[in-house]
Amino acid sequence: MTSVPELVEVELERACEAARARGAELERAGAVQLVRYAPSVVTAEVDDHAAHVEFAVVDGVLTCFCTCRDGRAGEFCAHCVATALAACRRRVRWSAGRDGARRADPDAGHAQRA
């Protein structure tokens, strides 16, 4: 099964340069709070609840939604970029912590500042 972090990497490449720069800034500043993190669903609050982002994998296709104006217009906005970066970082941290055997993510089901 293809996961959200795997699919958002393609969207990151397609995002405009301004959204990528602002999203990276938000993520580095710790402005992304992952509310739900699962292989097929990621939700986040970004920039102190200024925006709510939802990613879902439906039939192998990534769907994206953000409550900001650009996100509602269908763009992969800075909030989506920030959430995607946080999800990818969490995936890398989790993968690096595995020692050969798959084990549960200790943060699964808990809100966390990424």
C-alpha positions as a Markdown table, in Angstrom:
| # | Residue | x | y | z |
|---|---|---|---|---|
| 1 | Met | 0.0 | 0.0 | 0.0 |
| 2 | Thr | 1.3 | 3.4 | -0.9 |
| 3 | Ser | 1.4 | 5.8 | 2.0 |
| 4 | Val | 0.8 | 9.6 | 2.3 |
| 5 | Pro | 4.5 | 10.4 | 2.9 |
| 6 | Glu | 5.5 | 8.5 | -0.2 |
| 7 | Leu | 3.0 | 10.3 | -2.4 |
| 8 | Val | 3.5 | 13.8 | -1.0 |
| 9 | Glu | 7.1 | 13.8 | -2.2 |
| 10 | Val | 5.8 | 14.1 | -5.8 |
| 11 | Glu | 3.5 | 17.0 | -4.8 |
| 12 | Leu | 6.4 | 18.8 | -3.1 |
| 13 | Glu | 8.2 | 18.9 | -6.4 |
| 14 | Arg | 5.1 | 20.3 | -8.2 |
| 15 | Ala | 4.5 | 23.1 | -5.6 |
| 16 | Cys | 5.5 | 26.6 | -6.6 |
| 17 | Glu | 8.8 | 27.9 | -5.3 |
| 18 | Ala | 7.1 | 30.5 | -2.9 |
| 19 | Ala | 4.9 | 27.7 | -1.3 |
| 20 | Arg | 8.0 | 25.4 | -1.0 |
| 21 | Ala | 10.0 | 28.2 | 0.7 |
| 22 | Arg | 7.2 | 29.3 | 3.1 |
| 23 | Gly | 6.3 | 25.7 | 3.9 |
| 24 | Ala | 9.9 | 24.8 | 4.7 |
| 25 | Glu | 10.1 | 27.9 | 6.9 |
| 26 | Leu | 6.9 | 26.9 | 8.8 |
| 27 | Glu | 8.1 | 23.3 | 9.3 |
| 28 | Arg | 11.5 | 24.4 | 10.5 |
| 29 | Ala | 9.8 | 26.8 | 13.0 |
| 30 | Gly | 7.8 | 24.0 | 14.5 |
| 31 | Ala | 4.5 | 25.4 | 13.2 |
| 32 | Val | 3.1 | 22.0 | 12.2 |
| 33 | Gln | 1.2 | 19.9 | 14.7 |
| 34 | Leu | 0.5 | 16.5 | 13.3 |
| 35 | Val | -3.0 | 15.6 | 14.7 |
| 36 | Arg | -3.3 | 12.2 | 13.0 |
| 37 | Tyr | -0.5 | 10.3 | 11.3 |
| 38 | Ala | -1.3 | 7.0 | 9.7 |
| 39 | Pro | -0.2 | 5.4 | 6.4 |
| 40 | Ser | -3.3 | 6.5 | 4.5 |
| 41 | Val | -4.3 | 9.6 | 6.4 |
| 42 | Val | -2.4 | 12.6 | 7.8 |
| 43 | Thr | -4.1 | 15.7 | 9.3 |
| 44 | Ala | -2.4 | 18.7 | 10.8 |
| 45 | Glu | -2.9 | 22.1 | 12.3 |
| 46 | Val | -0.4 | 24.6 | 10.9 |
| 47 | Asp | 0.7 | 28.0 | 12.1 |
| 48 | Asp | -1.2 | 28.0 | 15.4 |
| 49 | His | -4.5 | 26.7 | 13.9 |
| 50 | Ala | -4.3 | 29.3 | 11.0 |
| 51 | Ala | -4.9 | 26.3 | 8.6 |
| 52 | His | -6.1 | 22.7 | 8.8 |
| 53 | Val | -4.5 | 20.3 | 6.3 |
| 54 | Glu | -5.8 | 16.8 | 5.4 |
| 55 | Phe | -4.0 | 14.3 | 3.2 |
| 56 | Ala | -5.6 | 10.9 | 2.4 |
| 57 | Val | -4.8 | 8.1 | 0.0 |
| 58 | Val | -7.9 | 6.9 | -1.8 |
| 59 | Asp | -7.4 | 4.0 | -4.3 |
| 60 | Gly | -3.7 | 4.8 | -4.5 |
| 61 | Val | -4.3 | 8.5 | -5.2 |
| 62 | Leu | -3.3 | 11.3 | -2.9 |
| 63 | Thr | -6.1 | 13.8 | -2.0 |
| 64 | Cys | -5.1 | 17.1 | -0.4 |
| 65 | Phe | -7.1 | 19.8 | 1.3 |
| 66 | Cys | -6.2 | 22.9 | 3.2 |
| 67 | Thr | -8.6 | 25.5 | 4.8 |
| 68 | Cys | -6.5 | 28.5 | 3.5 |
| 69 | Arg | -7.6 | 30.4 | 0.4 |
| 70 | Asp | -4.9 | 28.9 | -1.8 |
| 71 | Gly | -5.6 | 25.4 | -0.5 |
| 72 | Arg | -9.4 | 25.8 | -1.1 |
| 73 | Ala | -8.5 | 26.8 | -4.6 |
| 74 | Gly | -6.8 | 23.4 | -5.1 |
| 75 | Glu | -3.2 | 24.6 | -4.8 |
| 76 | Phe | -0.6 | 22.6 | -2.9 |
| 77 | Cys | -0.1 | 25.6 | -0.6 |
| 78 | Ala | 2.6 | 26.5 | 2.0 |
| 79 | His | 0.6 | 24.8 | 4.7 |
| 80 | Cys | 0.4 | 21.6 | 2.6 |
| 81 | Val | 4.2 | 21.8 | 2.0 |
| 82 | Ala | 4.9 | 22.2 | 5.7 |
| 83 | Thr | 2.6 | 19.3 | 6.6 |
| 84 | Ala | 4.2 | 17.1 | 3.9 |
| 85 | Leu | 7.7 | 17.9 | 5.1 |
| 86 | Ala | 6.6 | 17.1 | 8.7 |
| 87 | Ala | 5.1 | 13.8 | 7.6 |
| 88 | Cys | 8.2 | 12.9 | 5.6 |
| 89 | Arg | 10.4 | 13.8 | 8.6 |
| 90 | Arg | 8.3 | 11.7 | 10.9 |
| 91 | Arg | 8.5 | 8.8 | 8.5 |
| 92 | Val | 12.3 | 9.0 | 8.3 |
| 93 | Arg | 12.6 | 9.2 | 12.1 |
| 94 | Trp | 10.3 | 6.2 | 12.6 |
| 95 | Ser | 12.2 | 4.2 | 9.9 |
| 96 | Ala | 15.5 | 5.1 | 11.4 |
| 97 | Gly | 14.4 | 3.9 | 14.8 |
| 98 | Arg | 13.4 | 0.4 | 13.5 |
| 99 | Asp | 15.8 | -2.4 | 14.1 |
| 100 | Gly | 14.8 | -4.8 | 11.5 |
| 101 | Ala | 11.5 | -5.8 | 12.9 |
| 102 | Arg | 8.4 | -3.6 | 12.3 |
| 103 | Arg | 7.2 | -2.1 | 15.5 |
| 104 | Ala | 4.5 | 0.3 | 16.4 |
| 105 | Asp | 5.3 | 4.1 | 16.2 |
| 106 | Pro | 5.3 | 5.2 | 19.9 |
| 107 | Asp | 3.7 | 8.5 | 18.9 |
| 108 | Ala | 0.9 | 6.9 | 16.9 |
| 109 | Gly | -2.5 | 8.3 | 17.9 |
| 110 | His | -1.0 | 11.2 | 19.9 |
| 111 | Ala | -0.9 | 14.8 | 18.7 |
| 112 | Gln | 2.7 | 15.9 | 18.4 |
| 113 | Arg | 4.6 | 19.0 | 17.3 |
| 114 | Ala | 6.8 | 17.7 | 14.5 |
